């Protein structure tokens, strides 16, 4: 009869690995904890990258989108406007301000000119009006100069007449004519008063001339400063073409040297801006037609910010500008989908962008999407692991994080069902484990060790019970293997004794009891002697017990049971209990009894 097949034994090294190593050494609990910490760090990194990606995608400004939606200007009107503009500059360079001024009214009729050319014409006319005022003052000064000359002449005539009259009177009186004439002329009289009056008239005319000269200087200074200020306003409002015309008019109106530095600088900057806008428009057309919409959009928006009222900008076809709007709408939708974590629809939008904007790199958002999806799946796995371990708090944290990371994860519904199923299974496993422990059914626990392993981790008492059960089963299996080896080597007595010793630790194990019965039949004399020796020892028949243990040892000299039994019984004989000692008058005797006598005689 062969012994029953042994169950797979539990390796003590595996138990040591699972229970005695720290979390950082790679145990199941430690690995889960490490993954949990790494998951939080990864989620924070991905969230930062996601926000950076969202903020890096700029949307269209409302004014720019209005410009993109507007129809293009008529091509022939654009050509006529540019021709008139060029003629205006040509007349100004030829110092023909009147002819150039007349063209300004024609330029102001074009819609994109917004009547600014007419405003420049009004400014020029204001300067001319100040010139007329200055001329009138100059004419008045000429008149005043004549009045001064007349007053001086009258004064000279009056003085000469007074002198002659004085000389005549002195001569008639027989006095010194020269001295008397001087003295007479210095006396107050009608002639002296007239001389004084002419003198004051001359002073008044001179004062008026000076005031008029100050007025002329003030008028000219104000005219200059007003025109310079207007040119600056045109430049700051990005009306570069008008700023250039106004600067040319300034030089034509004030023929006194170079332009003021600020006007010269603004005119130069305006010319450069106009050329840059024209180049940008041409590049935009090329890029847009080649489906390089992302780059084209950036170039056009930069040109629009530089100046949106140039003929080149107004001539842009609406069909090309609408391409920019369509691309911006896709990017806007991409941002909204990223913010709402709708990655399924986001991939479709990215596919559209790949087709319509070949220069828009979708590699980064796609890689980030895949990383977030993977992170969500891994968090679901961690939630299951924590749930199996009975760590409900961390399981819920990971499940919530997985849902927030990717709300559209199709595995969420399935995982939520599994999660609650795991909770139910955990409760059932807990009840089954406690029942098996109470019944001492260690083999059932060993058979379900993988099932029980997860949930006992969070309960130290059950964890200790689980470990003890596995140790008991392991020792039993080791004993069975050892007994099997001894029996196969012709030592059935040793096999039986090995099983008997194992039963002392686990008397209820059916496999050990079955093996004990098997090996009893293969070493009957030894087994009978051991069993009878134990029975005699238990009934305090020490002599018979010693004899039977000695008999068993003679049958199997390597017997551990016989050796320890003899020592134990000998110690009891030599050191009896106080109540079992004989009285001093009668020494104690040891009787072997009939069973021992019969066994010894045999």
Secondary structure, DSSP 8 states (H G I E B T S, - for coil): -----------HHHHHHHHTS-GGGT-HHHHHHHHHHHHHHHHHHHHHHHHHHHHHS----HHHHHHHHS----HHHHHHHHHHHHHHHHHHHTT-HHHHHHHHHHHTTSGGGTTHHHHHHHHHHHHHHHHHHHHHHHHHHHHHHHHHHHHHHHHHHHHHHHHHHHHHHHHHTTS-HHHHHHHHHHS-SHHHHHHHHHHHHHHHHHHHHHHHHHHHHHHHHHHHHHHHHHHHHHHHTT-HHHHHHHHHHHHHH--SSS--HHHHHHHHHHHHHHHHHHHHHHHHHHHHHTT-HHHHHHHHHHHHHH-S-SHHHHTS-HHHHHHHHHHHHHHHHHHHHHHTT-HHHHHHHHHHHHHH-TTS--HHHHHHHHHHHHHHHHHHHHHHHHHHTT-HHHHHHHHHHHHHH-TT-THHHHHHHHHHHHHHHHHHHHHHHHHHHHHT-HHHHHHTHHHHHHHHTT-HHHHHHHHHHHHHHHHHHHHHHHHHHHHHTT-HHHHHHHHHHHHHH-TT-HHHHHHHHHHHTTSHHHHHHHHHHHHHHHTT-HHHHHHHHHHHHHH-TT-HHHHHHHHHHHHHHHT--GGG---TTS------HHHHHHHHH-
